[in-house]
């Protein structure tokens, strides 16, 4: 199993098919098919179930995917380590919650770029749970998340403690509907818990973006829980008002998480203290 074949296998999984994988790998479809067939032959197993044009992983394929991601991650680490010795170059894949991306991430990336001008940055947004899983699988090098981060092999450092507030349309009757982020968001869990504590029954409406949620709140379609810092700077600030919630719901730490195997990766120390808000120097697990 060479790294090119493993990279091809991962591309087929990520892109959802051979044709899309060929485009992402800048090669022809027949090369992708040939590599996958040779890989299956060398292992003596089928890696995919074929359902029309769609490919789904077999149980053996799922096992290989986990190992392939780890092996490719080690290859990237080795390449970055060699490059970093001379010019602190390489690639850093950062995951982030939408709220952090909107308010904090630009300054984080600016400060990181000032220290490591040759470092290539890739950013992916998602829910805290999805980002945590991606770091665990070595698909991201680190991520900014909230909520429960206690997972095997995952290190974390608290970089910020956000205050969550109830957000509703300014001067309007209190609508009995809570607008939530997607499943896996720590703020979603807090909003659901807030709703359960109310004397009235609240309907739930799910949306995928920060702007979408606040836009709906601003016209009176529902309420939500959101960091107060986000509300202060959002485009809907004049149309909404905030109300304090119970302390156990308001307290929402933001963590930088990373896999224990990535502790020495270039840029992590800078990411842990980009805004001058870190109480402790350097990275440490809790």
Protein Blocks (a to p, Z undefined) as FASTA:
>chain_A
ZZklmmmmmmmmmnopaklmmmmnopafklmmmmmmmmmmmnopafbdcehjbccddfkl
mmmmmmmmmmmmmmmmmmmmmmmmmnopajddddddfklmmmmmmmmmmmmmmmmmmbcc
ddddddfklmmmmmmnopafbdcdedjfbdghiacddfbdcdddddddehiacdfbdcdd
dehiaklmmmmmmmmmpmbdcdddddfbfklmmmmmmnopaccdddfklmmmmmklmmpc
cddddfklmpccddddddfklmmgghjlmmmmmnopafbgcjddZZ
